[in-house]
Amino acid sequence: MPELATAEQLAEEERQQRFAELDAYWLDPEKEYPEPHYLYEFNGVGFSPLGGIQAISGQKKNGKTFVLAQLMAVALGSGLNRVEQYLPGLRTRQDTINFLGHEPVVLYCDTEMEQLNTAKVLRRVHWLCDWSMKAQHPRFHVLWLREVPRSEHRSSNQERWRLIKNAIEAKQPDIVFIDGLRDLVNDFNDNSESSAIVGEMMSLASKNNCCIWNVLHMNPRPSNDDESKMRGHLGTELGNKVSDTFISSKKKDAGSGQVTFTVKQQDARGKDVDDWTFEVCDDAGGLGIPKIISGGSTLQATLDQQKTDEEIMVKETARVLKEIIYPPKSEFFSNILKQAKKELRVGEEKCKKYIYALMDAHPGIMYQMSDNKWTLSKKELEAFEQDMPFAPNPDLEP
């Protein structure tokens, strides 16, 4: 029979096993550790590193889900005309896309809104990416988890978290958005439960090399938003672990009534990102489309150039319309659009945009007659030409 190990030998073996467990965690000074792969950038400053978790917070009804829509649209359609037009300055980093080896896959998990409102978020992103509003896109997956029932062994909140983890495994997303985190725990003031879910989320993000964004409300508003804290022990734990925390706040101008939302990076492990401000416009009917209207000096220069370019195109649109429907000529709108987009050398969507911009800036310049055809008002056109005289545009010359 082999000789039995002594108590001292067993203790030494156990001790060596404990030491061996540390081998995977020692930092090696000879090893080159890579810089973070930031998925996003705003005005050239990166944020949201792969393998990390992030937070978006703010008071209730302060635009947090609209911020998610912006981030999802940019991840799925960075570089597309509509995304560039509505979300200037915000984009994905090409070197990170090259590192991934594919275009980003997005998983959006909504835990609290009605089904119709979640569908609007989906279609809002589809519209910004210029995708079909009815067809599923292979890189964009949406889970609606408001009505998840409890199971025999888990609460409905715990079931939601289980389903999200299953979806991450099934779809292998590069970015996960959880809207909102509070509905994944039973008690957001429970230290153990809060620590457990945030720790598990960090492990999931690291293991899957993805970003996991979380929406969590702030505590009731203090006097200074910079001193606001996310709700409960869950908010404290999340705030301690995230790479970035962004705050969305709402403002209504007392004079004009204009409603705007400002996104501010409250905490960051990297460089500070400029604040940006957006409004929600009706360009897609009742969907509500976020449009960035300011954000740092770099973006302002871009916006100023966009405004100048649009003014030039509106003038060219008036010139083209004068050729098509100057009285007594008139046409149905579809025929006007067909001819104008050919002359302006733009797509149908942009052509509509320029025509509508002209009509908004100069009400009455183009009107519909009793036979449903459209024509120009000579009087309003003359006033327009005095304010903005036509000039040849070399880009439109044959």
Secondary structure per residue as TSV (DSSP state, phi and psi in degrees):
chain	resnum	aa	ss	phi	psi
A	1	M	-	360.0	140.3
A	2	P	-	-66.5	150.7
A	3	E	-	-72.8	132.8
A	4	L	-	-70.5	140.7
A	5	A	-	-68.9	144.2
A	6	T	-	-77.9	165.9
A	7	A	H	-60.6	-36.5
A	8	E	H	-66.8	-39.1
A	9	Q	H	-66.8	-41.5
A	10	L	H	-62.6	-41.2
A	11	A	H	-64.1	-39.1
A	12	E	H	-68.1	-40.3
A	13	E	H	-61.9	-43.1
A	14	E	H	-64.4	-38.2
A	15	R	H	-64.2	-44.1
A	16	Q	H	-65.7	-35.7
A	17	Q	H	-63.7	-40.7
A	18	R	H	-64.2	-39.7
A	19	F	H	-68.0	-37.9
A	20	A	H	-64.2	-30.7
A	21	E	G	-62.0	-24.0
A	22	L	G	-76.9	-17.1
A	23	D	G	-56.5	-34.8
A	24	A	G	-74.4	-9.9
A	25	Y	T	-116.2	-6.4
A	26	W	-	-69.9	137.5
A	27	L	-	-84.0	132.5
A	28	D	-	-102.8	113.9
A	29	P	T	-66.0	-18.8
A	30	E	T	-83.7	-12.1
A	31	K	S	-88.5	141.8
A	32	E	-	-89.7	117.3
A	33	Y	-	-97.9	132.2
A	34	P	-	-70.7	151.1
A	35	E	-	-66.8	154.5
A	36	P	-	-59.7	143.0
A	37	H	-	-95.1	95.5
A	38	Y	E	-74.6	129.4
A	39	L	E	-77.6	-35.9
A	40	Y	E	-115.8	162.5
A	41	E	E	-147.3	149.2
A	42	F	E	-128.2	123.6
A	43	N	T	52.3	35.9
A	44	G	T	87.2	-5.8
A	45	V	E	-98.8	125.3
A	46	G	E	-80.7	151.9
A	47	F	E	-155.7	169.6
A	48	S	E	63.5	72.2
A	49	P	E	-71.9	144.6
A	50	L	T	-58.8	140.9
A	51	G	T	86.5	4.4
A	52	G	-	-117.8	171.1
A	53	I	E	-115.7	150.1
A	54	Q	E	-135.7	163.7
A	55	A	E	-133.8	142.9
A	56	I	E	-122.6	128.3
A	57	S	E	-136.4	177.4
A	58	G	-	154.4	171.4
A	59	Q	S	-68.9	164.1
A	60	K	T	-62.4	145.3
A	61	K	T	57.8	39.3
A	62	N	S	-115.5	24.9
A	63	G	S	90.5	14.4
A	64	K	H	-63.1	-42.8
A	65	T	H	-69.2	-30.0
A	66	F	H	-66.4	-33.5
A	67	V	H	-65.4	-42.5
A	68	L	H	-59.0	-42.3
A	69	A	H	-59.8	-39.4
A	70	Q	H	-62.8	-47.2
A	71	L	H	-65.2	-39.4
A	72	M	H	-67.2	-44.1
A	73	A	H	-62.5	-40.6
A	74	V	H	-67.1	-41.7
A	75	A	H	-62.1	-35.6
A	76	L	H	-92.3	-22.8
A	77	G	H	-138.5	28.0
A	78	S	T	-56.7	129.8
A	79	G	T	96.7	-16.3
A	80	L	-	-72.1	150.1
A	81	N	H	-56.2	-46.1
A	82	R	H	-70.3	-39.3
A	83	V	H	-63.4	-43.5
A	84	E	H	-63.7	-36.8
A	85	Q	H	-70.3	-42.4
A	86	Y	H	-92.5	-23.1
A	87	L	S	-127.9	54.8
A	88	P	T	-64.1	143.0
A	89	G	T	89.5	-22.6
A	90	L	E	-102.8	122.6
A	91	R	E	-155.6	168.5
A	92	T	E	-86.0	157.5
A	93	R	-	-90.2	125.2
A	94	Q	H	-64.7	-35.2
A	95	D	H	-65.8	-30.3
A	96	T	H	-73.0	-38.1
A	97	I	H	-62.6	-40.9
A	98	N	H	-63.7	-38.9
A	99	F	H	-62.9	-41.8
A	100	L	H	-65.6	-36.7
A	101	G	T	87.0	6.9
A	102	H	S	-161.9	163.8
A	103	E	-	-69.6	145.4
A	104	P	-	-61.1	144.4
A	105	V	-	-106.0	133.5
A	106	V	E	-117.1	135.2
A	107	L	E	-119.6	120.8
A	108	Y	E	-111.7	124.1
A	109	C	E	-118.7	111.4
A	110	D	E	-103.4	128.6
A	111	T	S	-109.6	-7.1
A	112	E	S	-133.2	-23.9
A	113	M	S	-82.5	162.0
A	114	E	-	-65.6	156.3
A	115	Q	H	-58.8	-39.6
A	116	L	H	-61.3	-42.5
A	117	N	H	-68.3	-35.3
A	118	T	H	-65.5	-39.6
A	119	A	H	-63.4	-34.1
A	120	K	H	-66.0	-37.2
A	121	V	H	-61.0	-46.4
A	122	L	H	-58.2	-48.2
A	123	R	H	-72.0	-29.4
A	124	R	H	-59.8	-44.5
A	125	V	H	-67.5	-43.8
A	126	H	H	-58.1	-42.6
A	127	W	H	-64.2	-44.3
A	128	L	H	-62.7	-33.7
A	129	C	T	-86.8	-1.0
A	130	D	T	60.4	39.4
A	131	W	-	-98.1	166.3
A	132	S	-	-58.4	138.0
A	133	M	S	-79.7	-11.0
A	134	K	S	-113.7	-17.7
A	135	A	S	-97.1	141.3
A	136	Q	-	-68.3	135.0
A	137	H	-	-101.1	136.3
A	138	P	T	-65.5	-15.3
A	139	R	T	-103.7	5.0
A	140	F	E	-133.6	118.1
A	141	H	E	-126.3	134.3
A	142	V	E	-124.5	126.3
A	143	L	E	-106.7	128.5
A	144	W	E	-105.4	113.4
A	145	L	-	-120.6	16.6
A	146	R	T	-62.9	-39.2
A	147	E	T	-105.4	29.0
A	148	V	-	-67.8	126.0
A	149	P	-	-82.4	161.9
A	150	R	-	-72.0	155.9
A	151	S	-	-109.7	-175.6
A	152	E	S	-62.9	-35.5
A	153	H	S	-113.4	-6.0
A	154	R	S	-133.3	149.1
A	155	S	-	-73.2	167.8
A	156	S	H	-61.4	-36.3
A	157	N	H	-63.9	-43.2
A	158	Q	H	-66.7	-34.1
A	159	E	H	-65.5	-38.6
A	160	R	H	-59.7	-44.6
A	161	W	H	-65.2	-38.2
A	162	R	H	-62.6	-42.9
A	163	L	H	-66.4	-38.3
A	164	I	H	-62.9	-43.6
A	165	K	H	-62.7	-39.4
A	166	N	H	-63.6	-40.6
A	167	A	H	-65.9	-37.9
A	168	I	H	-62.1	-42.3
A	169	E	H	-66.5	-38.3
A	170	A	H	-74.8	-42.3
A	171	K	H	-99.3	-14.2
A	172	Q	-	50.2	55.1
A	173	P	-	-73.1	156.9
A	174	D	S	-91.3	-22.0
A	175	I	E	-139.4	131.8
A	176	V	E	-118.7	134.2
A	177	F	E	-119.2	120.6
A	178	I	E	-110.6	113.4
A	179	D	E	-123.5	85.1
A	180	G	-	-132.7	162.8
A	181	L	G	-66.2	-32.7
A	182	R	G	-57.9	-29.0
A	183	D	G	-83.2	12.7
A	184	L	G	-108.3	-3.1
A	185	V	-	-127.1	154.8
A	186	N	S	-78.3	-37.6
A	187	D	-	-139.7	108.5
A	188	F	T	-74.2	-1.8
A	189	N	T	-105.1	9.1
A	190	D	-	-89.3	116.6
A	191	N	H	-60.0	-46.5
A	192	S	H	-65.5	-45.7
A	193	E	H	-65.5	-41.9
A	194	S	H	-63.4	-46.3
A	195	S	H	-62.3	-39.5
A	196	A	H	-64.7	-46.7
A	197	I	H	-72.7	-36.7
A	198	V	H	-67.0	-41.4
A	199	G	H	-62.8	-42.0
A	200	E	H	-65.6	-36.7
A	201	M	H	-66.0	-40.9
A	202	M	H	-61.0	-42.4
A	203	S	H	-64.7	-41.6
A	204	L	H	-63.3	-44.1
A	205	A	H	-62.6	-42.9
A	206	S	H	-68.3	-45.7
A	207	K	H	-62.9	-40.3
A	208	N	H	-95.6	1.1
A	209	N	T	51.4	46.8
A	210	C	-	-125.8	168.9
A	211	C	E	-98.0	139.3
A	212	I	E	-123.3	109.6
A	213	W	E	-93.8	137.8
A	214	N	E	-125.3	134.2
A	215	V	E	-99.7	126.9
A	216	L	-	-144.0	128.2
A	217	H	-	-62.7	157.6
A	218	M	B	-86.9	161.0
A	219	N	S	-63.5	164.6
A	220	P	S	-47.5	142.8
A	221	R	-	-58.6	124.0
A	222	P	-	-86.2	-172.5
A	223	S	S	-74.5	-23.6
A	224	N	-	-131.8	116.9
A	225	D	G	-61.5	-28.7
A	226	D	G	-64.6	-21.0
A	227	E	G	-98.1	6.4
A	228	S	-	-69.3	150.9
A	229	K	-	-123.5	145.6
A	230	M	B	-70.8	158.4
A	231	R	S	-63.8	129.8
A	232	G	H	65.2	-169.3
A	233	H	H	-63.7	-30.3
A	234	L	H	-60.8	-44.3
A	235	G	H	-65.2	-39.0
A	236	T	H	-63.9	-46.2
A	237	E	H	-64.1	-44.2
A	238	L	H	-62.9	-45.7
A	239	G	H	-60.7	-31.8
A	240	N	H	-72.7	-23.6
A	241	K	H	-106.5	-19.4
A	242	V	-	-73.9	156.5
A	243	S	S	-83.3	-28.2
A	244	D	E	-144.4	140.5
A	245	T	E	-124.6	124.6
A	246	F	E	-113.8	142.7
A	247	I	E	-116.4	131.1
A	248	S	E	-108.9	130.2
A	249	S	E	-132.5	151.0
A	250	K	E	-110.2	143.3
A	251	K	E	-141.1	135.9
A	252	K	E	-116.7	122.8
A	253	D	-	-70.1	125.8
A	254	A	T	-65.1	-30.9
A	255	G	T	-83.1	-58.1
A	256	S	T	-84.1	-22.2
A	257	G	-	81.6	1.4
A	258	Q	-	-65.6	133.8
A	259	V	E	-104.0	126.4
A	260	T	E	-130.4	161.2
A	261	F	E	-127.8	136.2
A	262	T	E	-114.7	131.9
A	263	V	E	-105.3	122.2
A	264	K	E	-125.9	132.4
A	265	Q	E	-80.5	111.5
A	266	Q	E	-82.3	-41.4
A	267	D	E	-135.9	145.5
A	268	A	E	-155.1	146.9
A	269	R	S	-90.5	-18.7
A	270	G	S	-104.9	-152.2
A	271	K	S	-68.4	153.5
A	272	D	-	-72.7	137.3
A	273	V	-	-94.1	139.8
A	274	D	-	-58.9	146.6
A	275	D	-	-64.1	152.3
A	276	W	E	-135.8	151.4
A	277	T	E	-119.4	137.5
A	278	F	E	-134.1	159.2
A	279	E	E	-120.9	165.2
A	280	V	E	-109.1	117.5
A	281	C	E	-108.5	168.6
A	282	D	-	-102.3	27.2
A	283	D	T	-66.6	-15.4
A	284	A	T	-121.8	40.3
A	285	G	G	71.4	-129.8
A	286	G	G	-87.1	7.4
A	287	L	G	-71.9	-37.8
A	288	G	-	77.0	104.3
A	289	I	E	-110.3	121.8
A	290	P	E	-71.2	137.0
A	291	K	E	-135.4	119.8
A	292	I	E	-71.3	127.9
A	293	I	E	-117.0	-11.6
A	294	S	E	-163.6	160.9
A	295	G	-	164.7	80.8
A	296	G	H	81.3	161.9
A	297	S	H	-67.1	-35.2
A	298	T	H	-63.2	-47.3
A	299	L	H	-66.8	-37.2
A	300	Q	H	-60.4	-38.4
A	301	A	H	-63.0	-40.1
A	302	T	H	-64.4	-45.2
A	303	L	H	-64.0	-39.3
A	304	D	H	-62.6	-40.5
A	305	Q	H	-67.4	-40.4
A	306	Q	H	-60.2	-41.5
A	307	K	H	-63.5	-42.9
A	308	T	H	-62.8	-45.4
A	309	D	H	-61.5	-39.9
A	310	E	H	-68.3	-39.5
A	311	E	H	-61.3	-39.7
A	312	I	H	-61.8	-44.7
A	313	M	H	-70.1	-32.1
A	314	V	H	-65.7	-41.4
A	315	K	H	-61.7	-42.7
A	316	E	H	-65.8	-34.9
A	317	T	H	-63.8	-42.8
A	318	A	H	-61.4	-41.1
A	319	R	H	-62.5	-43.9
A	320	V	H	-66.2	-42.1
A	321	L	H	-64.2	-33.4
A	322	K	H	-61.8	-35.1
A	323	E	H	-72.2	-29.6
A	324	I	H	-89.7	-43.6
A	325	I	H	-133.3	31.5
A	326	Y	-	-70.0	132.0
A	327	P	T	-51.3	139.6
A	328	P	T	-88.2	9.7
A	329	K	-	-71.3	149.4
A	330	S	-	-152.3	158.4
A	331	E	B	-150.8	157.7
A	332	F	-	-69.6	151.6
A	333	F	H	-59.1	-38.8
A	334	S	H	-60.8	-37.8
A	335	N	H	-72.4	-37.4
A	336	I	H	-59.8	-46.6
A	337	L	H	-61.4	-42.7
A	338	K	H	-61.9	-43.6
A	339	Q	H	-75.3	-40.8
A	340	A	H	-66.2	-42.7
A	341	K	H	-65.6	-30.0
A	342	K	H	-69.0	-43.1
A	343	E	H	-69.5	-37.7
A	344	L	H	-83.1	-14.7
A	345	R	T	60.7	47.7
A	346	V	-	-133.4	167.7
A	347	G	-	-74.4	172.0
A	348	E	H	-63.0	-40.9
A	349	E	H	-63.5	-44.5
A	350	K	H	-68.3	-37.0
A	351	C	H	-62.3	-44.7
A	352	K	H	-58.5	-43.7
A	353	K	H	-58.4	-44.3
A	354	Y	H	-69.5	-38.6
A	355	I	H	-64.2	-45.6
A	356	Y	H	-65.6	-37.4
A	357	A	H	-63.2	-39.9
A	358	L	H	-63.1	-43.7
A	359	M	H	-68.6	-34.8
A	360	D	H	-70.0	-41.9
A	361	A	H	-73.7	-27.6
A	362	H	S	-135.6	76.5
A	363	P	T	-55.1	134.9
A	364	G	T	90.6	-7.8
A	365	I	S	-66.7	-28.4
A	366	M	E	-135.3	128.0
A	367	Y	E	-140.1	161.1
A	368	Q	E	-97.7	133.0
A	369	M	-	-91.9	179.6
A	370	S	T	-65.9	-24.5
A	371	D	T	-89.3	11.6
A	372	N	S	74.0	3.1
A	373	K	-	-86.1	160.7
A	374	W	E	-112.1	149.1
A	375	T	E	-146.7	177.8
A	376	L	E	-102.9	151.5
A	377	S	-	-88.1	120.3
A	378	K	H	-59.2	-41.9
A	379	K	H	-63.6	-48.5
A	380	E	H	-68.5	-34.1
A	381	L	H	-66.2	-40.9
A	382	E	H	-62.7	-40.1
A	383	A	H	-64.9	-39.9
A	384	F	H	-63.1	-43.6
A	385	E	H	-66.0	-30.8
A	386	Q	H	-70.9	-38.0
A	387	D	H	-74.8	-39.6
A	388	M	S	-135.8	77.1
A	389	P	-	-58.1	140.3
A	390	F	-	-65.9	145.6
A	391	A	-	-141.5	143.6
A	392	P	-	-60.0	138.0
A	393	N	-	-106.1	110.4
A	394	P	G	-60.4	-26.6
A	395	D	G	-68.8	-19.9
A	396	L	G	-101.8	-2.1
A	397	E	-	-72.7	140.2
A	398	P	-	-66.4	360.0
